[in-house]
Amino acid sequence: MAGTVPLRAGRSQTAASSAAVNESSAVKWLLVGAAGLVLLWLIVLPLSIVLTEALKQGWNVYWAALKDPDAASALRMTLLVAGISVPLNTLFGVVAAWAIAKFKFRGKGMLITLIDLPFAVSPVIGGLVYVLVFGAHGWFGPWLDAHDIKIVFAVPGIVLATMFVTFPFVARELIPLMEDQGTQEEEAALTLGAKGLQIFFRVTLPNIKWGLLYGIILCNARAMGEFGAVSVVSGHIRGETNTLPLHVEILYNEYQFSASFAVASLLLLLALVTMLIKSWLQRKTSH
């Protein structure tokens, strides 16, 4: 008799789960239709408009906009900033996640709060902070000017602003994964005589590689598409400090609509490549 209670409880839970899943066809189609309409309105329609407007005046205008020296400079700047900020944020994210998930220390809660700070602060405010600190009239502005060091309205400022808005992505992807894995394998390696870096590269890193790659993909996507913080610190110097999102804004404000949508389609292409890699990593992770 004692074993019948858990059995009945298990059956009731199974029945409840089946009832929750086996809804009527009308409810299923209603939910699927609502989700499809939202995706159509918020994603498919805007993307189709970008492609339509980009090709509205023909392929010659489209290729001319992409071959423009300012567009090429903006593309190089976007790739350069992403190529610097993403590896640095990856290193920070791995170290922060390893410390938070595997060790106990004072200030852990404060560290987690600081990692989440860019999610709560507007990117424009983040860029403005760097202007107030490193600008001509900022805290370090006179000293930087005296030593001929340019941060704001130059590549270093753009990199710093991009790093500010993107550094949570890798850490936030790895922290729950590493906490779920626990420390048993690391402790076993330690008892066998492995050192700190040996434990990380031979035990920890293989266990988190797919989550790490997933975080890198998200970080890179945000780095290439960042607008607010970069807009504040770049100075909008054409051909020098503009990234692709800023170049799209300049073209649109100059009423060069087809050219602006052509450059926007290039960003769209980079986003689609990112999403394909993300989907592939999701399948690998699920397996």
N, C-alpha and C positions, 0 to 999 in steps of 0.2 A: 504493500500500500504506500510505503514511503516513496517508492520510485514513480508512482503514478502522477504526483503533483508536478514534477518537472516535465514529465511527458505531456501532460495536458497544457502546461504553460507554453511548451514549445509548439504544440499544435495550434494554440490560439494565436501565437505570434506569427506562425506561418500563414494562417488564415487571414490575419489582418494585413500582412504584406501582400498576399494575393489579391485581397479586395482593393488595396491601394493601387496596385499595378493594373488590374483588370478593370479599367474604367470602360464606360460605353464608348462606342465608336464616335458618337457626336462630340463627346468631351475631348477625345484625342484629337480629332480633326480641328476642333475649335482652338486648342492650344497650339497645334502645329501651324495652323493658319495665322494665328496672332503673332507667333514668333517669326513666321515668314514675312508678314507685312512689316514688322519692325525692322528686320534685316533689309528688306527691299527699300524702305523709306530712308533708313539711316546709313546704309552702306552701299548697296548695289546702285541705287539711283545717283548719289553723288559721284561715285567712281565712273559710271557711264557718262555722266555729264563732262567730267574731266577729259575723258578720251574723245568724246564727240567735239568739244570745243577746241581741243588740241589739233584735231585734223580738219577743222571746219574750213580752213583756207587752203587745204591741200598739203601734200607731202613736202613740197619745196619750202613752204613757210615753216613747217614743223622742223625739218632738218636744219634750216637756217637758224632757228631759235636755239637748237641744241649745239650747233657749231659756233655760236657767238662766243667771242673771247671771254666776256663777262660770265656767261653760263659755264664755260669750261673752268674758269677760275673759281666760281662758286662750288662746282663739283669737287675740284681738288681740295678746297678748304673744308668741305663737308667730310670727305674721306680722311683728310689729315687730322681733323679734330676727333673724329670717331676712332681713328687708329691710335691716337694718344690716350684719350680718356677711357676707352673701353678696357685696354690692358691694365691701366692703373686701377680702375674700379674693380676689375676682376681680382687683382692682387689684394686690394683692401677687403673685398667681400669674402674671399676665402679665409684670410687671416681673422677677420672679425667673426665669421661664422664658426670657425674652428675654436676660437677662444670662448665664444658664448655657449656653444653646444657641448664642448668637451671639458671645460674647466669651471671652477667656482671661484669667484673673486668679487671684491667689493666694487660697486659701481656698474655691475652688469646691467641692471635696469636702466641706468642713465645712458649707457652705451646703446642699448636697444632703442631708447627714445630718440637719441641723436641720429641713429640710422633712419628712423621713420620720419625725421623732421622735413625732408624735402617733399614728402607726400602731403604734408599739412601746410606748407608755405608756398605761396604763388611763385612760379619761376621768375616773374618780373621782379618780385621783391628780392629773390636771390641774386639776380643780376645787379639790382640797385645797390645791394650791400657791397659787392665788389667795386662798384664805382665810388662809393663812399669811403672805402678803405684804400684803394689803389689809384683813384682818380687824381686829376691835377690838384684839386682842392681837398683831397681825402687825407686820411691819417698819415699815410706813407707817400703821398703824392710828391711833396717837395723833395724828399730824399731820393725817390726814384728818378725825378726829373734831373736832379743834380748829377746823378750817376748815369744818365742817358739810358735808363731802363724803362721800356714801355710794356705795360701789362694791359691796361684798359685801352680799347680801340686797337688791339693787336691780337695776335694769335694766342699768347698766354692767357689773356682775359677770357677769350672765347672757350678755351680748353677748361679753365677753372669753372666758368658758368655751366658748361656742359657736364663736367664731373659732379657739380653740386646736385643737378637734377637727376642724374643717372646712378649715383653710387648706391642707392638702396637695392637695386634690382638683383644683383648677384648675391648679396648678403641675405636678402629676404627669401630668395629661392633656396639657399643652402641651409639656413638656420633650422627650419622645421624638419628638413630631411636628415640632417646630422643629429638632431635631438631624438628623432624616431629610431635611428640606428643605434643609439646608445654608445657606451664606451667599452663594451666587453672585448671586442676584437683588439682595440688599442691596448687594453690592459693585458691581454694575452701576449701580444707582441712585446710589451714591455718586460713581462716576466721571462721571455725568451732571450732577452738581452738587446733588443732593438733600441736604437736611439730615437730622438724626437723627429728629425727629418726622415729617417728610415721608416718610422711608423706612418708619417704623413704620406710619403710617396708610394709606399708598398701596401698600406692598409686603407687609410682614409680616402686618398684620392681615387683609387679604383671604385670605391663604393659611391662616390658622389659625382662621377664624371658626367653622367647624363644630365643630372640636375645643374651642374656647373655650366655645361654647354647651353642648356635652356636659359639660364640666367644671362649668359653672355649674349645670346640672340636678342633677348628683350632689351638689354642695356644698349646694344648697338642700334636697335630700331629707334629707341628714344633719342639716342645721341644724334642720329642723322636727321630726325624730324623735329628737333627742338627749335622753338622760335622765340618764346618770351624772354628767357634769360639771355640768350645770345643777342637778341635785338637790342637790349640795353647796353651791353658791353662792347658791341662790335663797332659802333659808329657808322655803320652802313656805308663804308668806303667801297665804292664799286670797283671790282676787280682785285681787291686786296683783302677785305675782312668780311665779305658777304658769303654766307652759306646758301645752299639751295632754297630753303624756305624764305630767307630774306630776299633773295633774288626774285622769287615768285612775287613777293609783295611789291617790290619796286616796279616790275613789269606791269603788274595789274594797276598800280597807281598811275602809271604813265599811259594807261588805256591801250597797252599792247596785250590785248586779251588772249589772242591765239598763242603768242610767245609765252605768256605766263602759264597757260594751261599746258603747253608743250613741256616746259621745265617741270611743272607739277606732275606730269605723267612720268617723268624720269624718277621723281621721288616715289610715285606709285609703283613703278617697276622694282625699285629697291625694297619697298615694303612687301610686295608680293613674293620676292625671293626670300625675304626674311620669314614670311609666314610659311612658305613651303618647307624651309629648313626646320622651323618650329614644329610643324605637323609631323615631319619625319622623326624628330626627337621625341615627340609625344608617343608615337608608335613604338619606338625603341624602348622608351621608359616603361610603357605598359607591358611590354613583353618581358 
